C-alpha cells in the first residue's frame, strides 16, 4: 500500500524536523524568555511521532523504492503533518501561560509559517517570547525552499525515489529540468545558494540597525517571501528607510528563480540572470508596478514627496506582489486601485523556482505566447511556430499542463470564495482572504488586511483559509490528485 511505503520516510523527515526546534530552544535558553520549557516537550513529542512512523519499516521492508505516486503522497502527508508538529511549541507555551489558544489557531499559524503565507491569528507579538517569534519566522525559512528539498539533499535513504519527491515538491511548470546529474546534488546546490543569500540578508539587516534577533527573524521571512514579523506593526515598527531599501533588494532577489542563481554561480556567468526572460518579466512587473503606484499616490495627493512616494510604493508593492506580505502602513486607505492591483500582482509576480507562490511568471509568459501563436494561426493556419521561453522551445505537454493548472487555480479561488460566502463573510473579505491564502501572500482586505489579521475568523473560516494555503503551496494539482480514484488504483 502507498501509505505503508511512505511511512518510514515520513517518520525520518518528522524526526529530522524535531531537530529544527533546537534553534528556538537555544534562543529560549540564552534569553530565558519564558518558553524554555515548551520546546523540549515539543521536540520529544515530535520525535516520538516520527519514531512511531519509522517503525513501519519493519512491515514494508528496508529497500522499498518510492514510485511517482509515492512521492506525491509523501509531499501531501509532509505538508499536512509538519504543521501539526510545528504547532506543538505554540500549544504548549500558551497552555503553560494559562492563555487560551485553540488547536485550530495553532495549526493555522503553523501552516501559515511553513507555507510562507504570513497570515497570523496572533496579537501582542512584541510581548511574545523571542524564541516563539523566532520559531514562527524560522518555519517560513524552512518552508521557503521546501523542507522536502532539504530532505532529498540529506537523506540518502530516499534513493531513486528522491527524484519523485523532488518533482512533486518543486514549483513551476517545467519540473523535469535537472541542474545536476544527481537530484541530491541539485537540492544541495539550491540550498547552498539559499543559505548564502540568507546570511547576506541577515548581515545587511543587522548593519542596518536591527537587533540580532530581529535581523535573523526578518531574514527568515524575507528570503522565504513569508512576511511574518516579530512586531504587531510589521515592518513599519522600524520606521527606517534604510531597512526598507534592504528589504526591497532581497525581496526582489528572492522573487527570482534560485535554480537560475545556482546555474549562474556554477557557470560563473551572472549574465545568465539578466538574459532570463522570466527573471526580467518578474523584476519589470514588480518595479514597474511600484512606479505606477507611486505616480498614483502623488497624483492623488496621498504622498507629496516624490522620493518618499517611490520608496513607500516600492516597499509595499514589491512586498505584496512578491507574496511576502510585509507592510509599513495600511495601504487599504490608498485609492482602491492600488491595494487590489497589489493583491492581483501577487498571483503572477514571482518566478518558478522562487520561494514565492501564485501562478508564476513562467506560466503567464507561456500563456501569452500561446495566445499570440493562436492569433497568428488564425491568419496563417499552416504556420509552424514553437512557443519559446528564454531561447528554449516548450513542448505541447507543458503548455497543456499550464492550461490545466490555470483552470484549477481559477476554480479553487471561486470555490473557496463561495465557501466563505456561505459563512456570511463579506465578499471583499472572502475574496481577498482566499487569494491571499492561495497565493501564500498573507494580508488581504478589510478585517484581514494589513491593519488587522485573521484572528476574527470563525473556526470554519480558519480551516477554509488553512486549506487554501496548503493548496497554494502544493500548486493545487499535487494535492487534489490524492483524492482521485485513479491515484489509489493499482
C-alpha positions in Angstrom: 0.0 0.0 0.0 1.3 3.5 -0.8 0.7 4.7 2.8 2.8 1.9 4.3 5.6 2.5 1.7 6.0 6.2 2.6 5.6 5.9 6.4 9.2 5.1 7.1 10.5 8.0 5.0 7.8 10.3 6.6 9.0 9.2 10.0 12.6 10.1 9.3 11.5 13.5 8.0 9.4 14.1 11.1 12.4 13.1 13.3 14.7 15.5 11.4 12.1 18.2 11.7 12.1 17.8 15.5 15.8 18.7 15.4 15.0 22.1 13.9 13.2 23.0 17.2 16.7 23.1 18.8 17.2 26.5 17.2 14.4 28.3 19.1 15.3 26.2 22.1 18.8 27.6 22.2 17.4 31.1 21.9 14.9 30.5 24.7 17.7 29.1 26.9 20.0 32.0 26.2 17.3 34.7 26.7 15.5 32.8 29.4 12.4 34.2 27.8 9.7 32.1 29.4 9.3 29.5 26.6 12.3 27.4 27.6 10.1 24.6 28.9 7.9 24.4 25.8 10.4 23.3 23.2 11.9 20.2 25.0 8.3 18.8 25.3 7.6 19.7 21.6 10.9 18.1 20.5 10.1 14.9 22.4 6.5 14.6 21.1 7.6 15.3 17.5 10.5 12.8 17.7 8.2 10.1 19.2 5.7 10.6 16.4 8.4 10.3 13.8 9.8 7.2 15.5 6.4 5.6 15.5 6.0 6.2 11.8 9.5 5.0 11.2 8.6 1.7 12.7 6.6 0.9 9.6 9.9 -0.1 8.0 9.5 -3.5 9.7 6.3 -4.0 7.9 7.2 -2.9 4.4 10.9 -3.8 4.4 14.1 -1.7 4.2 14.7 -1.5 0.5 11.4 -0.3 -1.0 11.8 2.3 -3.7 9.4 5.2 -3.9 7.4 5.5 -7.1 5.9 8.6 -8.6 2.7 8.4 -6.8 4.5 7.6 -3.5 6.4 10.9 -3.9 3.2 12.8 -4.4 1.6 11.1 -1.4 4.7 11.8 0.7 4.6 15.5 -0.2 0.9 15.7 0.8 1.5 14.0 4.1 4.5 16.0 5.0 2.8 19.3 4.4 -0.2 18.3 6.5 1.7 16.6 9.3 4.6 19.0 9.8 2.3 22.0 10.6 0.7 19.7 13.2 4.1 19.1 14.8 5.1 22.8 14.3 2.1 23.8 16.4 3.3 21.9 19.5 5.5 24.7 20.8 2.7 27.2 20.4 0.1 25.0 22.1 2.5 24.0 25.0 3.7 27.6 25.6 0.2 29.1 25.7 -1.1 26.3 27.9 1.8 26.9 30.3 0.9 30.6 30.3 -2.7 29.8 31.0 -3.8 31.6 27.8 -6.5 30.0 25.6 -5.1 29.2 22.2 -7.1 26.6 20.2 -5.7 23.8 18.1 -7.4 25.4 15.0 -5.5 28.7 15.6 -2.2 26.9 16.3 -2.5 24.7 13.2 -3.4 27.8 11.1 -0.3 29.7 12.5 2.0 26.7 11.8 0.6 26.2 8.3 0.9 29.9 7.6 4.6 29.6 8.6 5.6 26.5 6.7 3.7 27.6 3.5 5.3 31.0 3.8 1.9 32.7 3.8 2.5 35.1 6.6 -1.1 35.3 7.8 -1.5 35.3 11.6 -4.1 34.9 14.3 -1.8 36.3 17.0 -1.7 39.8 18.5 0.7 41.2 21.1 3.7 39.9 19.1 6.0 42.4 20.8 5.3 40.8 24.1 5.7 37.2 22.9 8.9 35.3 24.0 11.7 35.9 21.4 12.0 32.1 20.8 8.3 31.8 19.9 8.6 34.6 17.5 11.8 33.2 16.0 10.1 29.8 15.7 7.3 31.3 13.6 9.8 33.0 11.4 12.1 30.0 11.2 9.2 27.9 9.9 8.9 30.2 6.9 12.6 29.9 6.1 12.4 26.1 6.2 9.2 26.1 4.1 10.6 28.7 1.6 12.8 26.3 -0.3 10.8 23.3 0.8 11.5 21.1 3.7 11.3 18.1 1.3 14.0 19.5 -0.9 16.2 19.6 2.2 15.2 16.1 3.0 16.2 14.9 -0.5 19.5 16.6 0.0 20.4 15.0 3.3 18.5 11.6 3.4 20.3 9.1 1.1 17.7 6.6 2.2 15.3 8.1 -0.3 17.4 6.7 -3.1 15.8 6.6 -6.5 12.5 7.8 -5.0 14.2 11.1 -4.1 13.7 12.3 -7.7 10.0 11.6 -7.4 9.8 13.6 -4.2 11.8 16.5 -5.7 9.5 16.7 -8.8 6.4 16.7 -6.6 7.8 19.3 -4.3 9.2 21.7 -7.0 7.2 24.6 -8.1 6.6 25.9 -11.6 5.5 24.4 -15.0 8.8 22.7 -16.0 9.7 20.3 -13.2 11.7 17.8 -15.2 14.7 20.0 -15.8 17.8 18.9 -13.8 20.6 21.2 -12.8 23.0 18.4 -12.0 23.1 14.7 -12.8 22.2 13.7 -9.3 18.9 15.0 -7.8 20.6 15.2 -4.3 23.3 17.5 -5.7 20.6 19.7 -7.2 18.8 20.0 -3.9 22.1 20.8 -2.1 23.0 23.4 -4.7 19.7 25.2 -4.3 20.1 25.2 -0.5 23.6 26.4 -0.7 22.5 29.5 -2.7 19.5 30.0 -0.4 21.7 29.9 2.7 24.4 32.2 1.2 21.8 34.8 0.2 20.2 34.4 3.6 23.4 35.1 5.5 23.9 38.2 3.4 20.4 39.4 4.2 20.8 38.8 7.9 24.0 40.7 8.0 22.5 43.6 6.0 19.6 43.9 8.4 21.9 43.8 11.4 24.2 46.5 9.9 21.1 48.5 9.0 20.1 48.8 12.7 18.1 45.7 13.6 18.8 43.8 16.8 20.4 40.4 16.2 17.1 38.6 16.9 15.1 40.8 14.6 17.8 40.6 11.9 17.6 36.8 11.9 13.8 36.6 12.2 13.2 39.1 9.4 15.9 37.4 7.2 14.0 34.2 7.6 10.7 35.8 6.4 12.3 38.0 3.7 14.2 35.2 1.9 11.2 32.9 2.1 8.9 35.7 0.9 6.9 34.9 4.0 6.3 38.2 5.7 5.7 37.2 9.4 7.2 39.7 11.8 8.1 39.9 15.4 6.1 43.1 15.8 2.4 43.9 15.5 3.2 46.8 13.3 5.1 44.5 10.9 8.0 46.2 9.1 6.5 49.6 10.0 7.8 49.1 13.6 11.3 50.0 12.5 10.4 53.3 10.7 13.7 53.0 8.8 14.1 53.9 5.1 17.5 52.1 5.2 15.9 48.8 6.3 13.1 49.2 3.8 15.6 49.6 0.9 17.4 46.5 2.2 14.2 44.5 2.3 13.2 45.7 -1.2 16.5 44.4 -2.6 16.3 41.0 -1.0 12.6 40.6 -1.8 13.4 41.2 -5.4 16.2 38.7 -5.3 14.0 36.1 -3.6 11.3 36.5 -6.2 13.7 35.2 -8.8 14.5 31.6 -9.7 17.1 30.1 -7.2 17.9 27.5 -9.8 18.9 30.3 -12.2 21.1 31.7 -9.5 22.7 28.3 -8.9 23.5 27.9 -12.6 24.9 31.4 -12.8 27.2 30.7 -9.9 28.2 27.3 -11.1 28.9 28.5 -14.6 30.4 31.8 -13.4 28.1 33.7 -15.7 26.0 36.4 -13.9 24.7 37.5 -17.3 22.5 34.4 -17.4 20.3 36.0 -14.8 19.7 39.2 -16.8 19.2 37.2 -20.0 16.5 35.0 -18.5 13.1 36.1 -19.8 11.1 35.1 -16.7 13.5 36.9 -14.3 13.3 40.1 -16.4 9.5 39.8 -16.6 9.3 39.4 -12.8 11.5 42.3 -12.0 10.0 44.6 -14.6 6.5 43.9 -13.3 7.3 44.4 -9.7 9.4 47.6 -10.2 7.2 49.0 -13.0 4.1 48.4 -10.9 5.7 50.1 -8.0 6.5 53.2 -10.1 2.9 53.3 -11.4 1.5 53.2 -7.8 4.0 55.9 -6.8 2.7 58.1 -9.6 -0.9 57.4 -8.5 -0.1 58.3 -4.9 1.5 61.6 -6.0 -1.4 62.4 -8.4 -4.0 61.8 -5.7 -2.1 63.7 -3.0 -1.7 60.7 -0.7 2.1 61.4 -0.5 3.5 64.7 -1.6 7.3 63.9 -1.7 8.3 62.0 -4.8 11.2 60.1 -3.2 9.0 59.1 -0.2 6.2 58.1 -2.6 8.7 55.9 -4.6 10.1 54.2 -1.6 6.8 53.6 0.1 5.3 52.3 -3.2 8.3 50.1 -3.9 8.3 48.5 -0.5 4.6 47.8 -0.3 4.1 46.8 -3.9 7.2 44.6 -4.0 6.2 43.1 -0.6 2.6 42.2 -1.6 3.4 41.4 -5.3 6.2 39.0 -4.3 3.8 37.3 -1.8 6.0 38.5 1.1 3.2 40.4 2.9 5.2 43.0 5.0 3.5 46.3 5.4 4.7 49.7 6.6 1.3 51.3 6.7 -2.4 50.5 6.0 -2.3 50.6 2.2 -6.1 49.8 2.0 -6.6 53.6 2.7 -4.9 54.3 -0.7 -7.0 54.7 -3.8 -8.9 51.4 -4.3 -7.0 50.6 -7.5 -3.7 50.3 -5.6 -4.5 47.6 -3.0 -6.5 45.5 -5.5 -3.7 45.8 -8.0 -1.1 44.7 -5.4 -3.2 41.6 -4.4 -3.7 40.6 -8.1 0.0 41.1 -8.7 0.8 38.5 -6.0 -0.6 35.9 -8.3 1.9 36.4 -11.1 4.9 38.4 -10.0 7.2 35.6 -8.8 9.4 33.2 -10.8 9.2 29.4 -10.9 11.9 28.2 -8.6 11.5 31.2 -6.3 10.2 30.9 -2.7 7.0 32.7 -3.7 3.7 31.2 -4.8 0.9 32.0 -7.1 0.6 31.3 -10.8 4.3 32.1 -11.5 5.7 34.4 -14.2 6.7 31.4 -16.4 3.1 30.3 -16.8 1.9 33.8 -17.6 4.6 34.2 -20.3 3.7 30.8 -21.8 0.0 31.7 -21.8 0.7 35.0 -23.5 3.0 33.3 -26.1 0.4 30.6 -26.7 -2.3 33.2 -27.2 -0.1 35.1 -29.7 0.6 31.8 -31.6 -3.1 31.0 -31.8 -3.8 34.5 -33.2 -1.1 34.1 -35.8 -2.6 30.7 -36.7 -6.0 32.2 -37.3 -4.3 34.2 -40.1 -1.8 31.5 -41.3 -3.4 28.1 -40.5 -0.3 26.1 -41.8 2.2 28.1 -39.8 4.6 26.1 -37.6 6.0 28.2 -34.8 7.1 26.7 -31.5 6.5 28.5 -28.2 9.9 29.7 -27.0 10.9 30.7 -23.4 14.4 32.1 -22.8 15.6 30.6 -26.0 14.2 27.1 -25.4 11.2 25.5 -27.2 8.4 24.5 -24.9 6.6 21.2 -25.7 2.8 21.0 -26.0 2.6 18.8 -22.9 3.9 21.6 -20.8 1.5 24.1 -22.4 -1.4 21.8 -21.7 -0.3 21.4 -18.0 -0.2 25.2 -17.8 -3.8 25.4 -19.1 -4.9 22.7 -16.7 -3.2 24.5 -13.8 -4.9 27.8 -14.7 -8.3 26.0 -14.7 -7.7 24.5 -11.3 -6.3 27.8 -9.9 -9.4 29.8 -11.0 -11.8 27.1 -9.9 -10.0 27.0 -6.5 -10.3 30.7 -6.0 -14.0 30.7 -7.0 -14.9 27.6 -5.0 -13.2 28.6 -1.7 -14.6 32.2 -2.0 -18.1 30.8 -2.4 -17.5 28.6 0.6 -16.6 31.5 2.8 -19.6 33.4 1.5 -21.7 30.6 2.9 -20.4 31.6 6.3 -21.8 35.2 5.7 -18.3 36.7 5.3 -18.4 39.9 3.2 -17.4 39.4 -0.4 -14.3 41.7 -0.4 -13.0 40.0 2.7 -13.8 36.5 1.5 -12.2 37.0 -2.0 -9.1 38.7 -0.7 -8.7 36.2 2.1 -8.8 33.3 -0.4 -6.5 35.0 -2.9 -4.1 35.9 -0.1 -4.1 32.3 1.2 -3.8 30.5 -2.2 -1.0 32.9 -3.3 0.6 32.4 0.1 0.7 36.2 0.4 -0.8 36.9 3.9 -2.8 40.1 4.3 -6.0 40.7 2.3 -8.6 43.4 2.5 -10.9 44.6 5.3 -10.6 42.8 8.7 -7.8 40.5 7.3 -5.9 43.4 5.8 -2.6 44.9 7.0 -4.3 46.8 9.8 -5.9 43.6 11.1 -5.3 39.8 10.9 -7.1 36.5 10.7 -7.9 36.3 14.4 -11.6 37.3 14.0 -12.4 34.4 11.7 -14.6 31.5 12.9 -13.1 28.0 13.1 -14.8 27.1 9.9 -13.4 30.1 8.1 -10.0 29.5 9.5 -9.9 25.9 8.2 -11.0 27.1 4.8 -8.1 29.5 4.7 -5.8 26.8 6.0 -6.8 24.5 3.1 -6.3 27.4 0.7 -2.7 27.9 2.0 -1.9 24.2 1.6 -3.4 24.1 -1.9 -1.4 27.2 -2.9 1.9 25.8 -1.5 1.5 22.5 -3.4 0.3 24.2 -6.5 -3.2 22.6 -6.2 -2.7 19.6 -8.5 -0.2 17.8 -6.3 -2.7 17.8 -3.5 -6.0 17.3 -5.4 -4.7 14.3 -7.2 -4.7 12.4 -3.9 -8.5 12.5 -4.0 -8.9 10.9 -7.4 -9.8 7.2 -7.6 -7.1 6.6 -10.2 -4.3 7.6 -7.7 -5.2 4.7 -5.4 -5.9 2.2 -8.1 -3.1 -0.4 -8.7 
